[in-house]
Amino acid sequence: MKKSIFVLLFLGASWAIALQGQDTVRVDVLGKNMVTVVDGKGHTTDVTVGNNAINVRDGKDDSVKIRIGRRAMIITDAKHNSVIRFKRLDNREYASWTGHPAKFRGHWAGFEMGINSFANVDYKGFTPNFMDLNHNKSCEVGINFLQYDFGLQHNLTDIGVVTGLGLTLNDYRLSNSYTLENHDGLVYPIDLDPDGLSKSKLSTAYLSLPVMVEFQVPSAGHDKGFYVSAGVIGGLKLGSHTKVKYPGDKSKNHDDFNINPFRFGTTARIGYRGINLYGTYYFSQFFRDNRGPDMNPFTIGICLMNW
């Protein structure tokens, strides 16, 4: 099985093959190195395809290990079949494969779910209390799709800065029979018929950008231990709408509802490996100044990540 892997690599190459010493073979295409085979000490052989994108190791324990990025496939010969295992490489394992120094990797990219609420609520003459929430159904869903990491240590990888972008969707399910409308620059409640009313909610969509400092304990890599992060977070509103639903009938109203187009606040996370608990509190008011009640939105939730 192991020999067949190496044979396929060479049969597909009708190119220049250069021998560089007794233990190294290079396959070049138009002057560019495509495959390098190095006989290591003992029973190991390294095959590098491209610029360290893929590595194949022929181990002395009747196994072949193939690395693609930060994931490895381990094929082990058994008596009657082969056993295939997959694993994710931590920083130290990745460094041993590639020879590159380990880098700090934080925790932002992933899928979030949380519960929304408001703090410091003051209606300031806006009556009645039309923004009272059904918290069981006031949910946040976030997809953090872009992440950048910056290490703050020279030789260690357990402290760094994490930033990126995410799409954050917030549902605020009203606990009463109201919906919202915008009149003359002010937000007002609109009475609904409570008979048969199954849903009245306000929804927002924001593009989120955090800047957090993260501490990883112990310094065993991105997905080997606990971590804590905290910092600031900002948001740009992409849209908002209300939704009212009765049996057999539903309606949406897209408007800005005097909701702040920008928001900023603080966020903190604590987690282990690919799961963390997070909390976010926004210093900015939910509605624009004097256009609606004063209230600061906050969310508590959980984030799942697999990359």
C-alpha positions in Angstrom: 0.0 0.0 0.0 2.8 2.4 1.0 4.8 1.7 -2.2 1.8 2.2 -4.4 1.4 5.8 -3.1 5.0 6.6 -4.1 4.7 4.8 -7.5 1.6 6.9 -8.4 3.5 10.1 -7.7 6.2 9.1 -10.1 4.1 7.5 -12.9 2.2 10.8 -13.3 5.4 12.8 -13.9 6.9 12.9 -17.4 9.2 15.7 -16.2 12.7 16.3 -15.2 13.8 14.2 -12.2 16.9 15.5 -10.4 18.8 13.5 -7.8 20.3 15.7 -5.1 22.5 13.5 -3.1 21.8 10.0 -2.1 18.7 10.7 0.0 16.8 13.3 -2.0 14.8 13.1 -5.3 13.2 16.2 -6.8 10.6 16.3 -9.6 10.7 19.6 -11.5 8.2 20.9 -14.0 9.3 23.8 -16.2 12.0 24.6 -13.6 9.5 24.6 -10.7 9.8 22.0 -8.0 6.6 19.9 -7.8 7.6 16.9 -5.7 10.5 16.3 -3.3 11.2 12.8 -1.8 13.6 12.7 1.1 14.7 9.4 2.7 14.9 10.2 6.4 16.8 8.4 9.2 15.4 5.0 10.2 12.3 4.0 8.3 10.8 7.4 7.5 10.3 9.0 4.1 9.0 12.5 3.5 7.2 13.4 0.3 6.5 17.1 -0.1 4.1 18.2 -2.9 4.3 21.9 -3.8 5.2 24.4 -1.1 4.7 22.2 2.0 1.0 22.0 1.1 0.9 18.2 1.4 3.3 15.9 3.3 3.4 12.1 3.2 5.4 10.2 5.8 6.2 6.5 5.6 6.4 5.5 9.3 8.3 2.5 10.8 5.1 1.3 12.5 3.5 0.2 9.1 1.7 3.4 8.7 1.5 6.2 6.2 0.7 9.7 7.4 -0.6 12.4 5.0 -0.9 16.0 6.0 -3.0 18.6 4.1 -3.0 21.9 5.8 -3.6 21.4 9.5 -5.3 18.0 9.1 -3.6 14.6 9.0 -4.8 11.2 7.7 -3.1 8.2 9.3 -3.3 4.9 7.4 -2.1 1.8 9.5 -1.8 -1.7 8.1 -3.7 -4.3 10.2 -3.8 -8.1 9.7 -6.7 -8.2 7.2 -7.3 -4.5 6.4 -6.1 -1.0 6.8 -7.3 1.4 9.6 -7.7 5.1 8.6 -7.8 7.8 11.3 -8.1 11.6 10.9 -6.8 14.2 13.4 -6.2 17.9 13.6 -2.7 19.0 14.2 -2.0 21.4 17.0 0.7 24.1 16.7 3.6 21.9 17.8 2.6 19.0 15.6 2.1 21.3 12.6 5.6 22.9 13.3 7.2 19.4 13.4 5.7 18.5 10.0 6.5 21.7 8.2 9.5 23.1 9.9 7.7 26.4 10.3 7.6 28.0 13.8 4.3 27.6 15.6 1.9 30.5 15.4 -0.8 31.8 17.7 -4.3 30.9 16.6 -7.3 32.4 18.4 -11.0 31.6 18.6 -13.5 33.7 16.7 -14.5 31.8 13.5 -17.5 29.6 14.1 -21.3 29.4 14.7 -22.9 31.2 17.5 -26.3 30.9 19.2 -27.4 33.1 22.1 -30.3 34.8 24.1 -31.0 38.5 23.6 -32.1 41.0 26.3 -32.0 44.6 27.2 -30.4 46.4 30.2 -30.9 49.9 31.7 -34.3 50.2 30.1 -35.9 53.7 30.4 -39.0 54.4 28.2 -38.8 58.2 28.8 -42.5 58.8 28.0 -42.7 56.2 25.3 -45.6 54.1 26.5 -46.6 51.4 27.0 -43.6 49.0 27.6 -43.8 47.7 24.1 -40.2 46.3 24.0 -40.8 43.7 26.8 -39.3 40.4 25.5 -40.1 36.8 25.5 -36.6 35.7 26.3 -37.1 32.1 25.4 -37.6 33.1 21.8 -35.4 36.1 21.5 -32.4 34.5 19.9 -29.1 35.5 18.3 -27.5 33.5 15.5 -24.1 34.4 14.3 -21.8 33.1 11.6 -18.2 34.3 12.2 -16.7 33.7 8.7 -13.4 35.5 8.8 -10.6 35.5 11.4 -7.1 37.0 11.7 -4.6 36.2 14.5 -1.6 38.2 15.7 0.7 36.7 18.3 2.1 38.9 21.1 5.0 36.6 22.0 8.3 35.9 20.3 8.7 32.1 21.0 5.3 31.2 22.6 1.8 30.9 21.1 -0.5 31.4 24.1 -1.2 35.1 24.0 -2.4 37.1 21.0 -4.9 39.4 19.4 -7.9 38.0 17.5 -10.1 39.9 15.0 -12.3 39.1 12.0 -15.8 39.6 10.6 -19.1 38.0 11.4 -22.8 38.2 10.4 -25.0 38.6 13.5 -28.8 38.1 13.3 -30.8 39.2 16.4 -34.5 38.3 16.9 -36.4 40.2 19.6 -39.7 38.4 20.2 -42.2 40.8 21.8 -44.1 39.3 24.8 -47.2 41.5 24.1 -49.6 42.2 21.3 -47.6 45.1 19.7 -45.6 45.7 16.6 -43.5 48.8 15.7 -43.8 51.6 13.2 -41.8 54.7 12.4 -43.7 58.0 12.5 -42.1 61.4 12.1 -38.7 60.1 13.2 -40.0 58.4 16.3 -40.7 54.7 17.0 -44.2 53.9 18.2 -46.1 50.7 19.2 -49.0 49.6 17.1 -51.8 47.6 18.8 -52.5 44.1 17.4 -55.4 41.9 17.8 -54.2 39.4 20.5 -56.8 36.8 19.4 -54.8 34.2 17.5 -51.6 36.2 17.4 -48.7 33.7 17.3 -45.7 35.9 16.7 -44.6 39.5 16.8 -40.9 40.2 16.6 -38.3 42.7 15.6 -35.2 41.4 13.7 -31.8 43.1 13.0 -28.8 42.1 11.0 -25.3 43.4 11.7 -21.8 43.0 10.3 -19.7 42.4 13.4 -16.0 43.2 14.0 -14.2 42.2 17.2 -10.8 43.0 18.5 -9.9 40.7 21.4 -6.9 39.7 23.5 -6.8 35.9 24.1 -4.9 33.9 26.7 -4.6 30.2 26.2 -3.9 27.8 29.2 -1.8 25.7 29.0 0.3 26.8 26.0 -0.4 23.5 24.1 -2.0 25.1 21.1 -5.2 26.2 19.5 -7.3 23.2 20.4 -5.6 21.6 23.3 -6.7 23.5 26.4 -8.7 26.3 28.0 -8.7 29.9 26.7 -10.1 33.2 27.8 -10.5 36.3 25.6 -12.0 39.8 26.0 -12.1 43.0 24.1 -14.3 45.4 22.1 -16.8 44.7 19.3 -18.5 46.9 16.8 -21.3 46.4 14.4 -22.7 48.0 11.2 -26.4 47.5 10.6 -27.3 45.8 7.4 -31.1 45.7 7.8 -34.1 45.4 10.2 -37.7 44.3 9.9 -40.8 43.4 12.0 -42.8 40.2 11.5 -46.3 39.6 12.6 -47.9 36.1 12.3 -51.5 34.9 12.6 -52.8 31.5 11.6 -52.8 31.5 7.8 -51.4 35.0 7.6 -48.1 36.7 8.1 -46.6 40.1 7.2 -43.2 41.8 7.3 -42.3 45.5 7.4 -38.8 46.5 6.4 -37.7 49.8 8.0 -34.9 51.2 10.0 -37.2 51.8 13.0 -34.7 54.4 14.3 -32.4 51.6 15.4 -28.8 52.7 15.7 -26.9 52.0 12.4 -23.7 51.5 14.4 -23.2 49.7 17.7 -20.1 49.2 19.9 -19.5 47.4 23.1 -17.5 44.8 24.9 -17.3 41.0 24.6 -15.7 38.2 26.6 -15.3 34.4 26.0 -14.2 31.4 27.9 -13.9 28.0 26.3 -12.3 24.6 25.9 -11.1 23.4 22.5 -13.9 23.9 19.9 -16.6 25.3 22.2 -16.9 28.5 24.2 -19.4 30.6 26.2 -19.6 34.2 25.3 -21.2 37.4 26.4 -21.6 40.7 24.6 -22.8 44.0 26.0 -23.3 47.1 23.9 -22.6 50.6 25.3 -24.5 52.2 22.4 -28.3 52.5 22.8 -30.5 50.2 20.8 -32.5 53.2 19.3 -31.1 56.5 18.2 -31.0 59.2 20.9 -34.5 60.5 21.7 -36.0 58.4 18.8 -37.1 55.6 21.1 -36.7 54.2 24.6 -33.2 54.0 26.1 -31.9 50.4 26.4 -28.6 48.6 26.0 -28.8 45.3 24.2 -26.8 42.3 25.5 -26.4 38.6 24.6 -25.3 35.5 26.3 -24.6 32.4 24.2 -22.5 29.6 23.0 -20.1 29.3 20.0 -19.2 26.1 18.2 -16.2 26.0 15.9 -14.5 23.3 13.8 -11.7 25.2 12.1 
